[in-house]
Amino acid sequence: MGDGKVIMPNRFKDSAELLVNEIGKYPNIYEQHLNLNTDVSCLSEQGAQDWAKVMEIMQAKYGTELDDDMAWRSWRTVRYKYIHYLRNKKAPSSSWKWIGKIPFLENLTDSQLSGEQSSRDAEQAKPEGANNAERPLSLEFGEQIIIDLAAEISKHPVFHDYDYMKDHPTTDDLPEEAQAIWDSIIRNLQKTYNGACSRKAWRAYRNLRSSYNTRCPAKYKDALAFLNQSKKRQATSAINNESNSADGEPKRKTRSSGASVRINYNENSVGEDYVDIMGDFSPVGSVAPPSPPRLFGPNNMPPLISPSRQRVAQRRQPDIVDIQSLSARHSALQEHPRRPAQAITGGPLRRPIASSTPRIIQRPGQSVARPNPTSVQPAQPASDPDDAFRRNLEHAFMKLATSHNAEENIAKFKANIIRTLNNAYDEI
């Protein structure tokens, strides 16, 4: 926007004539000194109201696609070049269509034109690299404008937050509600300081807000004292949030030992620790995710799946049949932890005959004394962990079969199960 170029769609090419004619009715618009960086917020309150009337006419003919910014840039460029033409009696080109066509600008007094020319000469005299820096608001209107600006902002907590101001270098991307509040602040400021620029005001306050706790000028400290209250409110809110968190969901705890496999079938988690081993196969100090709730174990069956999900899943039976081979591999790990690693990664396995000798499970870094064979008693019948594992695999597959990108999710799921079982074997 700062280069003054205007790119208008072809359907708006003839809109400049109507725009200039309408602006000619409102001195509060066309008498406002402009350079190629001035935005529409620099208009006075009356000028802003007049501009709204102009835009109502423009959009009635060209539609709302011709917005404020597009129309303003068009006017700003025409006016800037026309003032240059009046001062220097030299048009941008011999074919320039505006020569002698904007009489209300030609009626500006010599003092007005001289003032604008002086401002332009000062801009052109800036050394290269100055980046067209504008005069700060405090130099243009005095330090009191900053104090009055702070008084207006103190009424609107949305602009008190440090991070909020840091995230918005300009007002261009403010949410609609915040933009409306800021516009009202500027209108109130312009009642006392005619022509006060919104962009300069935002920049001035944003700089003060960012430096308030470190290098804010002492002369503005009192005016910005409301930021101290804002800081206290934020601290109180943080304490309350921490307290609510402590009273609500408990912090994650280290897993306790148990002999089960936990399958997280949330389709959004596929590929990120989708399957993990608990209990005897868990690394010491591992942390359980907060969801889903603990599903597995002989006496803790998964929830029922709706008939509609079952019907969809049945169309993917080739995928679900893989539960048999995965369950067999789990059996190999559960009952024969000393089998070769390829036994739980290879093809279909026959279920081994159960041994009456208790399993010896050794966690990483932990030594286990082996029992005296003469004192070993036959194992007591127990619920079959493989049956629970199989049913939970089936449940997980059926959930995934109805998920978005089901085939990809199921493939990742199977790969993660096999990888996790292999890792569990390596840890034993």
N, C-alpha and C positions, 0 to 999 in steps of 0.2 A: 504494500500500500504506500510505502514511502517514496517510490520512484515516480509517482504521478501518472504512470501509464494506465490507460483505461481499456480493458478488453471487453467489448460489448458484443453479445450475440447479434447475429444479423437482423433478427426480428426487432431489435431495439435501436437499430442504427439511426432511425429518424426521431428517436425519443428526446434527443438533446434540445431540439428546437422548442418542443412543448415545455420541457423542463426549464429552459431559460426564460421563456415567456411567463410561466407561472411564478418563478422566483422574482421576476421584475415587479411583482405586486407587493413584495415584502422587503422593505429596507432593512429590517432586522436580520435578514439573511444576506442580502447582497452587499451590505456595508461592512459585514464582518470580515476583518483582515484574515486572509488565508495564505498559507504557503503549501507546498506539496506534501506536507506531513500532517496538516491539521485535520482532525476528524470532526464528525458532526456534533460531538458532545461539547465542542467549544462554543456552540451557539448559546445565547442567553435564554432565559426561560421563555420569553416571548418569541424569540427566534425559533426555539424548538417547537413551540405550538404552531408557528407559521410553517415550519418545515413539514409538520404532520399534515397540514392542509395540502401542501404541494404534493406530498406522497399519495394522498388520497386521490387526487386527480390523476397522477401518473399510473397508479395501480388500477384505477377504474378502466383505463385504456389498454394497458400492457399486461395486467395481471400481477399477482404477488411475486412472480419470479423476478421482476424488476424490484430489487430490494433497496433498503436505505443505503447500504454501502455502495452499491453499484451506481445509484443515482448521485450520491454525494461525491464520489470520485470523479464522475463525469463533470459535475458543476465545478468542482474545485480546480480541475485542469483547465476548463474553459476560462474561468475567472482569472486564474493565475496568468495565463498567456495573454488575456485581453488587457490586464493592467500593464503588463510588460509592453504590449503594443502601444498603449496610450502614452506611456512614459517615454518610449524610445522612437515612436512613430515608425516602427518597423514590425511588420507582421512576420509570423513564423515562416510563411511562404507566400508567394504571390497568389496562390490558389486558395489561401485560407478563407473559408466561407464566412467567418464571423466579422470580417472587416466592416466597421460601421454599422453592425447589426445589433449592438447591445447598448442602446442609448442611455439606459439608467446607470450604467457604469461610467459612461462618459460624463455624466452629471456629477460625479464625485468631485469634491473640492480639491484644489491644488494641495491643501494641507494634508488631506487624507491620502492623496497619491504620494506626496512627499514622505509621509510617515511609512507607507508601505515600501517605498523605494529604499528608504534608509534601512529598514529591516532586511530587505533583500541584499543590499550592499554589504551589510554586516555578515549575512550568511555566506555570501560569495567570498568574503575576505577571510573566512576561517581557513587555517592551514590544512593541508592534506592530511588525512588520518583523524581529523577531529570528529568524523562520522556524524556531521550535521547535528551536533548536540544542541538541544534547545535550552533556553534560559530556564533555570529552576523556578518553580512556583514562588518560592520565598523571595527571589530577586525580582520577579515580575510584579508581585503584589505586596511584598513585605512579609515579615515573619508571622504577623498576626493571622494570615490566611491558614497557616499550618495549625495554629492553635484552634482556630474555628473549625477546620476540617476534622481535627481530632475530637472536638466536642460533638460533631455530627456522628462520627463513627462510633463514639462511645455508646450510642443508643442502639447499636446493631451488633450483637455478639458474634454474628457469623464472620465478621472481619477481625475478630480479636485473636483468633487461633493462629499460632505461628506457622504450623504446617500448611494450613489452608492458604495463607498468603504466599508462602514459599512455592506452593504448587501452581500458583496463578501469576506468572510474570506480567501479564496484561489482563484486561477485562474481557478480551475477545472470547475466551472459553469459559466464562462464568456460567453457572446454571441460570436458568431463566429467572428464578426467584431472587437469586443473589444479584443478578444484573439489574432487576427492577429496584432493589433496595439501593444499590450504588447510584443509579440514575437519580433517585430521589435525594440522595446526599448531595450530589453535584448541583441539582436544581436549587436546593436550599443555599448552597455555597455561592451560587451565581447571583442570588438576590443581593448580596453584598459586594461580590467581586465579579463584575460583569466580564464575561469572556474567559473565566477560569476554565482551564482545560481539564477534562476528565482524565486523560492519559497522564498528564503531569501530576495530577492529584493522586492517582493510584500509585505512580512511581514514588512520589514523596512519602506517602504513608507506608508503602511496602518497605522502603529502605529504613524508615524509623522503626517499624515493627521488627525487622530482622536484627537490628542492632540495639534494641531496647535494653537488653540485659548486659550489654558489653560496652558499647561506645555511643549510646544515644546522647545527643547534646543536652546539657543540663537545662537549657532554656525551654526544652520541650518535655522534660520529665514530668512536671506537674500535669500538663495537658494529657499525658498518656498514662496517668496513674490508674485509670480503669483497667489497664492490662494486668496490674497486680491482682485485682479481684478475679480476672479471668484465669490467671495462673492458679489461684487458690481453688477455683471451681474445678479445674482440670485435675488437680491433685486429689480433691475429694472424690471426684468421679472415678479416678483410677483406683483409689482405695476401696470404694464401694464395689467396683467390678471385681477386684481381687477377692473381696469378701464373698461376693455372690458365687464366684468360681469355686471357692473353698467349700461353700455350703451345698453346691450343686453336684456336678459329676466329679467323683473322686479322681485324684491323680492316678496315672497308670502305675501299676505295681508289677514287681518282678513275679514271673510265673512260679507257681509251686509245682512240685513234681506230680506227674500223673502219666498214665500210659495211654495216650490218645492222640489222634491227629486232628488238627483244626483246619478246616477249609473255609476260607473267606470267599464267598461267591458273589460279592458285590461286583457287578460288571464294570463299574468305573475304576476298579482297582486292578484289573487284569494287567499282568506284566510287572506289578510292583509288589513283590513279596506276597503273591496271590495265595500261595499255600505255605504254611509253616508247620513245623513239628513242635509239639508240646511235650512236657513231662520228661520221660527218660531220654528223649532224643533232643531236648532243648539245650542250647548253649547256656552256660551259667550266666545269669544276669540279663537274659533277654527280656524284652518288654512286650507285653501283650497289647495289641491294638484295642481301642475302646469298643469296637463293633466288628462283626455282629456278636450277639451274646454267645456264650459257650454252648455249642450244639451237640458235641459228640460224647460218646460213651454208651455202654450197653443199656443204661437206664435213662438215657436222656436223648430221645429221638427228635429228629428234625420236624418242623411244622409241616402240615399237610400242604400239598400243592393243589392249586385250583384245577378243576376239570379242564378249563380252557387252556391252561399252561400244559397240562398233560397231553392234550390233543396236538398242540403245536410240537411238543417235544417228541411225540411218537413219530412224527415225520422225519425225525433225525435219529432214528434207531441205530444206524451204523455208528454214529458217534457214541451213543449211550452204551452200546455193546462193549466198548473198550473198558467199561467198568470191571468186567470179569478179569481181564489181564492185569489191570492195575491192582485189583484186590489181591490177586495171586502174588504179585510182587510185594504187596504189603505183608502178606502172610509169611513170605520168605524172610522178611526183615523182623517181623514180630517173633517168630518161633525159631528161626535159625540165624541169629545175628552174625554168626561166623561164616556164613556162606560166602563164596567168592562174589565180588562186586557185580560181575556180569550177570549173576543170577537174578538180580532185581531190575536189570535193564534190558534183558533179553526177551525172547518170545514167551508164549504161554507156559506157565509153570504148573506142575501138579502139586497139589497141596501136600506137604510132608505129613507123615504120621506124627501125631503129637507125642512128645517125649514126657516121661514122668519126672525128668530131672528139671528142677527149677532153672529158669533163665538167669544168667549172670549178666547184669547190665552195668557197664562201667561208663560213667560220665567222663568227659575230657578232663585230664589232669587229676583224676581220682583213682586211687588204688582200691581194689576190692578183694577181700580175703575169700578164697574159694572154700566152700563147705567140705566137710569130711564125708565122702560118699557113704560111709557106713551109717551116718546119722540122718541121711536124707529120707524124708517121708514122702509118700506119693502126693502129688499136687491135688488140691481140692478142686472139684468142678467149678468152673466160673463162666460168666457170660462171655460169649464169643466176641472179642474185639474186632475180628475181621468182618463179622456180620454188620456191626455198627459202621465200620469204615465203608463197606460196600453200599449200605443204604444212604449214607451221607454223600458219597460220591454220586450216586444216582440223583439225589436231590439237587446237588450242585450242578450236574450236567443238565438237568431239566430246567433249572433257572437260566443257565447260559443259553440253552437252545432257543429261548424266547427273547434273548437280549438283542440289542443292536449289534451288527457285525458278529453274529453268533458263531460262524465257522472260525473266524480269526480268534475270537475269545476262547472257544473250546480248545483250539490248537495250542494256544499259549497256556491254558489251564493244564492240559495234559503234560506239556513239557515241564511246567513248574512242579507238578506232582512228582514226576520221575526224578527231576534234579534234586528235589528236597529229600526224597527217600534215599537217593544215593548219598547225599550229604550226611543224612542221619546214620547210614551204615558206616561211613568213613569215621564218624565220631565215636563209634562204639569200639 
